[in-house]
Amino acid sequence: MKFNVASFLPLLPRNLTTFLFALTALLRFYGNTETLYFHLTLIQWSLVAFSLAAAFLVVNICLEWNAGNRSRNRELEARQREIEARERETRRDNLADEERNRARRREDEARQREDEARQRELEARKREIRRENLADEERNQANRERNRASIRARIQTRWIILQIQHQFRDSDETTEVVTDFLSYLMEYGE
């Protein structure tokens, strides 16, 4: 692990600055200009202490400013990440909604096609039934016409037979049969 001064400096107590300023004041107040400690007088030592205190104060201010900037940057980055996450989630939701809508549209179109196919089938079936009914009706009409024609033909044939019988044999029995036939024609004739 590499030693980093910037990470070590925050470990220094902030009170060190206060202690150095207090030491400077003490040395100035009680200091004797003539007393020497390590080749410096007390006034010179107070200047050194003041210089160190000022340096530590500048360092503390820089560290606090840096820490504040880093924390603001972290907050901004966190907010930015949160916004991006929300945007991604919104995009994902929108894509999912679009996909669901597409699927619904496809299902609706498929249902509509099926309904149209069923409707066409029903219409075709109805047309077929109408054609069959019309054909049945035409067949029935033709059968009725055939039956009427056959009945007319039988009646006409019988009338012809009765006329011929009456002309060749004019008897009471033939007259009675012709009278019965005439009354039948009057009652059931067309």
Secondary structure, DSSP 8 states (H G I E B T S, - for coil): ----HHHHGGGS-THHHHHHHHHHHHHHHH--TT-EETTEEHHHHHHHHHHHHHHHHHHHHHHHHHHHHHHHHHHHHHHHHHHHHHHHHHHHHHHHHHHHHHHHHHHHHHHHHHHHHHHHHHHHHHHHHHHHHHHHHHHHHHHHHHHHHHHHHHHHHHHHHHHHHHHH---HHHHHHHHHHHHHHHHH--
